[in-house]
Amino acid sequence: MVEKSLPSNGVSLGIDGVSKAELAADIAAPLQSLEGHDEGLLRLRPGHVTELVGVTGAGLTRLGLRLLASHSHRAPVVALDTRGWISPEAAWETGVMPERLVIVRCDDPVIWPKVLAALLEGVAAVYAEVPAKARERDLRRLAALARARRVAVAMRPMGDGLPSGIAHLRLRALGVTWEGADRGHGKLKKRRLVLEASGKGASGMRRRFEVEDEGTNAVRVVSDVVVDQAGRAVG
Amino acid sequence: MWSLTRPDALSDEPVLIVDDRVTGATREVLEAGVSLGMLRREAEALAPFARVMVRDLGEEALRFEEVAGVIEALVPRVEVVAPGLVFVPLSGAVRFYGGEEPLAVRIIEELEGLMNGRRGGEALVGIADGPFAARWAAATADRGTPHIVDDTIWFLSTLDLSALREAMGGDEMIDTFRWLGIVTLGDLSRLPRETLASRFGNHGLVAHRLASGEDRHVEPREIPPHFEVSMTFEDPLVSLDSVAFAGRTLSERLLKKLRASGVAPHTVVIRVEAGDGSSRERVWRSIDPFTEKDLSDRVWWQLRAWVETAGVPRGIAGIGIEPHDLSGGGRQLGLLSDESSILDAERALARAQALLGPDQVLQARIQGGRMPGERVSWSRWGEQPAKEERDPAAPWPGTTPGPAPALVPPDVKPIEVDWDAGMPTRVRLGSRWEPVLTWSGPWRLLGRWWAGEQDADRYQLVTSVGAFLCVVSDGRAYLAGVYD
């Protein structure tokens, strides 16, 4: 579920004669139209591969699992885990139905293409970590299989990015900031992940947007962020 | 019923066979207080002297083939439910052997002859009206003496409600019955059926039928001949890999055909033609309609058993599967879910399981705990989920605050953190040091001192590349999760 929430900073809701709801609707109107455009980038499309590129810690595992949420309401979805570290609890928080999530662990890069191919033959949506040693030929064949079977696939390369021509959409993490923790006080509350979308799925243009995640199944997408906000942690 | 132990267990060693729970044990282990169905951890604590082995259903099916063969030599149509449990329709055989008791005694004698002092086999034979009652008659039989039930309804009325669990699941419904003061199947059968149906739906109806001695209701339909599927091979199959592939393909083909007609089988006859022209067949039965995975498993077990026991001389020249007892009950399409996608996914997951082994295809459910790794209870996909060891609804004071880290190492990993006056300053990630921009914590985690656990502090460390959950115990830092 993608929830459109309101910008909270700099907005006073105590103006005389204007109800909170009216004020909220006025403020949200231009933002929503902008949001709708980039929210589409956070949907896994059947028959297409979405590549998630970035260092471990950027928040891409959670994002990848979240992409499975809407598919899990119809049929089982799979997270293909090469490290044995993926936690289903994070997936449940993002809205994936617990009884529909299957975690397949495969740390052998030789068997990995066969396992993913077997999954693509029947599963509607897959989040797959790609081992660093995966061969380009196998990846191209798997992408073709995903297209033929109309499977929605998110791939998270553990090494370098995928070879060109495989991913329909590439989401690259440019930076991540956290709110809530302050030198021993508070706790982690909100993550802001700045992503750059490119490839055919982004209409051939590079677009930057920010995903705010508060640890629930709701995220807020803010378009056209300035990139140098990234990399700075907010205490 | 036939009690099984892992055939590769040493003959003089106490053995505990486990899945998530205990599925088999030798006499010494049972005498130590272990019971079937007990949680693995409890059983290991009660019998630390026992050798623990993981259950292998395929291997059990292979060894059980000998037992099924002996019974089949006495009564032609044996219906195998699972390794260890067969149903034998007696109507014709009783006349031939002169009664139920002589037949049951003969079966026991033949099976004891088969064992010939070997360890691990105990034949429990029960005779009653219908498979459900017969299964419990066998379960309550003494070794070497058949339990012949004259009054099936009275026998069922004495059984505890938990007897329903194996046949139909529904733990929640059984707990509700108990809460209402209904403890035996007799109590349940005395309730008005329509009341149960309106309160518990189809599950309540099925429970009442079973408790009243009316076994699960199957609506047999006329089987058009085209439902049977078969394959023939010019060069008979001898390798197990090719047999497995052929069996799985045939199972999928059969269920696909049946699904198009909206039915699924409760019974299948598996036939093979051997390279020397001889043929064999075996009936497999299921209380619920066969799913793809169930049928593929059974076909594979049966074919493997025949191949490995030299039951098909000169290889397999043909395989056929014929469905029986077709019912539409198990294939009701869901209103809000895509049933055909679910079946496709089950097939795909079964293939992945065949490639990787059952322990690598997993499902999880929430359970109680303070650390992220403790809050997940894992079970193999396709198997009954393990009951959570810790109540997730309990308060769990001191639990690690959310959001949950998306990556949790199976065991905490040592990590290098630099401290300055009790405050984290930098953390080593791979080959480089990252400054800690901010942090939260520490949250104290009190260890179970009586179990040798130490107290620890938890920190959420934020760096420019992400946030990490870190546990500090006895002056050393460990990575417990990555907020990836």
HADDOCK unambig.tbl for C-alpha pairs under 7 A between the chains (distance, minus, plus):
assign (segid A and resid 56 and name CA) (segid B and resid 484 and name CA) 5.97 0.50 0.50
assign (segid A and resid 57 and name CA) (segid B and resid 465 and name CA) 5.91 0.50 0.50
assign (segid A and resid 57 and name CA) (segid B and resid 466 and name CA) 4.25 0.50 0.50
assign (segid A and resid 57 and name CA) (segid B and resid 467 and name CA) 6.21 0.50 0.50
assign (segid A and resid 57 and name CA) (segid B and resid 482 and name CA) 6.15 0.50 0.50
assign (segid A and resid 57 and name CA) (segid B and resid 483 and name CA) 5.80 0.50 0.50
assign (segid A and resid 57 and name CA) (segid B and resid 484 and name CA) 4.03 0.50 0.50
assign (segid A and resid 58 and name CA) (segid B and resid 465 and name CA) 6.07 0.50 0.50
assign (segid A and resid 58 and name CA) (segid B and resid 466 and name CA) 5.32 0.50 0.50
assign (segid A and resid 58 and name CA) (segid B and resid 484 and name CA) 5.41 0.50 0.50
assign (segid A and resid 59 and name CA) (segid B and resid 483 and name CA) 6.41 0.50 0.50
assign (segid A and resid 59 and name CA) (segid B and resid 484 and name CA) 3.78 0.50 0.50
assign (segid A and resid 60 and name CA) (segid B and resid 484 and name CA) 5.88 0.50 0.50
assign (segid A and resid 61 and name CA) (segid B and resid 406 and name CA) 6.29 0.50 0.50
assign (segid A and resid 61 and name CA) (segid B and resid 484 and name CA) 5.45 0.50 0.50
assign (segid A and resid 62 and name CA) (segid B and resid 406 and name CA) 5.74 0.50 0.50
assign (segid A and resid 62 and name CA) (segid B and resid 484 and name CA) 6.15 0.50 0.50
assign (segid A and resid 73 and name CA) (segid B and resid 337 and name CA) 6.92 0.50 0.50
assign (segid A and resid 74 and name CA) (segid B and resid 337 and name CA) 4.55 0.50 0.50
assign (segid A and resid 74 and name CA) (segid B and resid 338 and name CA) 5.35 0.50 0.50
assign (segid A and resid 75 and name CA) (segid B and resid 337 and name CA) 6.53 0.50 0.50
assign (segid A and resid 75 and name CA) (segid B and resid 338 and name CA) 6.17 0.50 0.50
assign (segid A and resid 75 and name CA) (segid B and resid 341 and name CA) 5.90 0.50 0.50
assign (segid A and resid 75 and name CA) (segid B and resid 342 and name CA) 5.09 0.50 0.50
assign (segid A and resid 76 and name CA) (segid B and resid 342 and name CA) 6.29 0.50 0.50
assign (segid A and resid 76 and name CA) (segid B and resid 345 and name CA) 6.41 0.50 0.50
assign (segid A and resid 85 and name CA) (segid B and resid 407 and name CA) 4.94 0.50 0.50
assign (segid A and resid 85 and name CA) (segid B and resid 408 and name CA) 4.92 0.50 0.50
assign (segid A and resid 85 and name CA) (segid B and resid 409 and name CA) 4.91 0.50 0.50
assign (segid A and resid 85 and name CA) (segid B and resid 410 and name CA) 6.53 0.50 0.50
assign (segid A and resid 86 and name CA) (segid B and resid 406 and name CA) 5.94 0.50 0.50
assign (segid A and resid 86 and name CA) (segid B and resid 407 and name CA) 4.70 0.50 0.50
assign (segid A and resid 86 and name CA) (segid B and resid 408 and name CA) 6.26 0.50 0.50
assign (segid A and resid 87 and name CA) (segid B and resid 406 and name CA) 5.20 0.50 0.50
assign (segid A and resid 87 and name CA) (segid B and resid 407 and name CA) 5.43 0.50 0.50
assign (segid A and resid 87 and name CA) (segid B and resid 408 and name CA) 5.81 0.50 0.50
assign (segid A and resid 88 and name CA) (segid B and resid 364 and name CA) 6.93 0.50 0.50
assign (segid A and resid 89 and name CA) (segid B and resid 404 and name CA) 6.40 0.50 0.50
assign (segid A and resid 90 and name CA) (segid B and resid 404 and name CA) 5.29 0.50 0.50
assign (segid A and resid 90 and name CA) (segid B and resid 405 and name CA) 6.28 0.50 0.50
assign (segid A and resid 90 and name CA) (segid B and resid 406 and name CA) 5.01 0.50 0.50
assign (segid A and resid 98 and name CA) (segid B and resid 365 and name CA) 6.67 0.50 0.50
assign (segid A and resid 101 and name CA) (segid B and resid 363 and name CA) 6.58 0.50 0.50
assign (segid A and resid 102 and name CA) (segid B and resid 361 and name CA) 6.89 0.50 0.50
assign (segid A and resid 102 and name CA) (segid B and resid 362 and name CA) 5.69 0.50 0.50
assign (segid A and resid 102 and name CA) (segid B and resid 363 and name CA) 5.02 0.50 0.50
assign (segid A and resid 103 and name CA) (segid B and resid 361 and name CA) 5.94 0.50 0.50
assign (segid A and resid 103 and name CA) (segid B and resid 362 and name CA) 5.15 0.50 0.50
assign (segid A and resid 103 and name CA) (segid B and resid 363 and name CA) 6.18 0.50 0.50
assign (segid A and resid 104 and name CA) (segid B and resid 360 and name CA) 5.65 0.50 0.50
assign (segid A and resid 104 and name CA) (segid B and resid 361 and name CA) 4.48 0.50 0.50
assign (segid A and resid 104 and name CA) (segid B and resid 362 and name CA) 6.18 0.50 0.50
assign (segid A and resid 105 and name CA) (segid B and resid 360 and name CA) 5.02 0.50 0.50
assign (segid A and resid 105 and name CA) (segid B and resid 361 and name CA) 6.46 0.50 0.50
assign (segid A and resid 115 and name CA) (segid B and resid 352 and name CA) 5.43 0.50 0.50
assign (segid A and resid 115 and name CA) (segid B and resid 355 and name CA) 6.85 0.50 0.50
assign (segid A and resid 118 and name CA) (segid B and resid 348 and name CA) 5.58 0.50 0.50
assign (segid A and resid 118 and name CA) (segid B and resid 351 and name CA) 6.15 0.50 0.50
assign (segid A and resid 118 and name CA) (segid B and resid 352 and name CA) 6.02 0.50 0.50
assign (segid A and resid 119 and name CA) (segid B and resid 348 and name CA) 5.01 0.50 0.50
assign (segid A and resid 119 and name CA) (segid B and resid 349 and name CA) 6.35 0.50 0.50
assign (segid A and resid 119 and name CA) (segid B and resid 352 and name CA) 6.69 0.50 0.50
assign (segid A and resid 121 and name CA) (segid B and resid 348 and name CA) 6.07 0.50 0.50
assign (segid A and resid 122 and name CA) (segid B and resid 344 and name CA) 4.53 0.50 0.50
assign (segid A and resid 122 and name CA) (segid B and resid 345 and name CA) 4.52 0.50 0.50
assign (segid A and resid 122 and name CA) (segid B and resid 347 and name CA) 6.72 0.50 0.50
assign (segid A and resid 122 and name CA) (segid B and resid 348 and name CA) 4.94 0.50 0.50
assign (segid A and resid 123 and name CA) (segid B and resid 344 and name CA) 6.63 0.50 0.50
assign (segid A and resid 123 and name CA) (segid B and resid 345 and name CA) 4.43 0.50 0.50
assign (segid A and resid 123 and name CA) (segid B and resid 348 and name CA) 6.53 0.50 0.50
assign (segid A and resid 176 and name CA) (segid B and resid 465 and name CA) 6.70 0.50 0.50
assign (segid A and resid 176 and name CA) (segid B and resid 466 and name CA) 6.45 0.50 0.50
assign (segid A and resid 181 and name CA) (segid B and resid 438 and name CA) 6.49 0.50 0.50
assign (segid A and resid 181 and name CA) (segid B and resid 439 and name CA) 5.53 0.50 0.50
assign (segid A and resid 181 and name CA) (segid B and resid 440 and name CA) 5.06 0.50 0.50
assign (segid A and resid 182 and name CA) (segid B and resid 438 and name CA) 5.78 0.50 0.50
assign (segid A and resid 182 and name CA) (segid B and resid 439 and name CA) 5.99 0.50 0.50
assign (segid A and resid 182 and name CA) (segid B and resid 440 and name CA) 6.23 0.50 0.50
assign (segid A and resid 183 and name CA) (segid B and resid 438 and name CA) 5.09 0.50 0.50
assign (segid A and resid 183 and name CA) (segid B and resid 439 and name CA) 5.00 0.50 0.50
assign (segid A and resid 183 and name CA) (segid B and resid 440 and name CA) 5.99 0.50 0.50
assign (segid A and resid 184 and name CA) (segid B and resid 439 and name CA) 5.42 0.50 0.50
assign (segid A and resid 184 and name CA) (segid B and resid 440 and name CA) 4.00 0.50 0.50
assign (segid A and resid 184 and name CA) (segid B and resid 441 and name CA) 5.02 0.50 0.50
assign (segid A and resid 184 and name CA) (segid B and resid 442 and name CA) 6.92 0.50 0.50
assign (segid A and resid 185 and name CA) (segid B and resid 440 and name CA) 5.28 0.50 0.50
assign (segid A and resid 185 and name CA) (segid B and resid 441 and name CA) 6.59 0.50 0.50
assign (segid A and resid 186 and name CA) (segid B and resid 440 and name CA) 5.98 0.50 0.50
assign (segid A and resid 187 and name CA) (segid B and resid 440 and name CA) 5.41 0.50 0.50
assign (segid A and resid 215 and name CA) (segid B and resid 402 and name CA) 6.96 0.50 0.50
assign (segid A and resid 215 and name CA) (segid B and resid 403 and name CA) 4.71 0.50 0.50
assign (segid A and resid 231 and name CA) (segid B and resid 464 and name CA) 5.41 0.50 0.50
assign (segid A and resid 232 and name CA) (segid B and resid 464 and name CA) 6.53 0.50 0.50
assign (segid A and resid 233 and name CA) (segid B and resid 437 and name CA) 6.46 0.50 0.50
assign (segid A and resid 233 and name CA) (segid B and resid 464 and name CA) 6.39 0.50 0.50
assign (segid A and resid 235 and name CA) (segid B and resid 438 and name CA) 6.07 0.50 0.50
